[in-house]
Amino acid sequence: MSIYDDPDITFEEIAIELGYLMRDIAVTGLKSLNREYREFRKFQMEQDAKQNPIDHDEWK
C-alpha cells in the first residue's frame, strides 16, 4: 500500500513526501547531467587530440 493510498494521511505528510521526491529527482538529474558532461568533455578532448596532435619530437 502506498503512502498516498492511506486515507488518514495529512496534507503536511504528503507535502513532506513530495519534498523528498522532488529532492531525489533533482539529485538524480544532477548526477546524470554530471555524467553526461564528463562523457562530453572526454569526447571533446579526444577530438581535440585528433585535430591537433602534439609533435613529441618538438620537445626533445
For each residue, the residues with C-beta under 8 A, 3 or more apart:
1: 5 6
2: 5 6
3: 6 9 13 14 17
4: 9 14 17
5: 1 2
6: 1 2 3 9
7:
8:
9: 3 4 6 13 14
10: 13 14
11: 14 15
12: 15 16
13: 3 9 10 16 17
14: 3 4 9 10 11 17 18
15: 11 12 18 19
16: 12 13 19 20
17: 3 4 13 14 20 21
18: 14 15 21 22
19: 15 16 22 23
20: 16 17 23 24
21: 17 18 24 25
22: 18 19 25 26
23: 19 20 26 27
24: 20 21 27 28
25: 21 22 28 29
26: 22 23 29 30
27: 23 24 30 31
28: 24 25 31 32
29: 25 26 32 33
30: 26 27 33 34
31: 27 28 34 35
32: 28 29 35 36
33: 29 30 36 37
34: 30 31 37 38
35: 31 32 38 39
36: 32 33 39 40
37: 33 34 40 41
38: 34 35 41 42
39: 35 36 42 43
40: 36 37 43 44
41: 37 38 44 45
42: 38 39 45 46
43: 39 40 46 47
44: 40 41 47 48
45: 41 42 48 49
46: 42 43 49 50
47: 43 44 50 51
48: 44 45 51 52
49: 45 46 52 53
50: 46 47 53
51: 47 48
52: 48 49
53: 49 50
54: 58
55: 58
56: 59 60
57: 60
58: 54 55
59: 56
60: 56 57
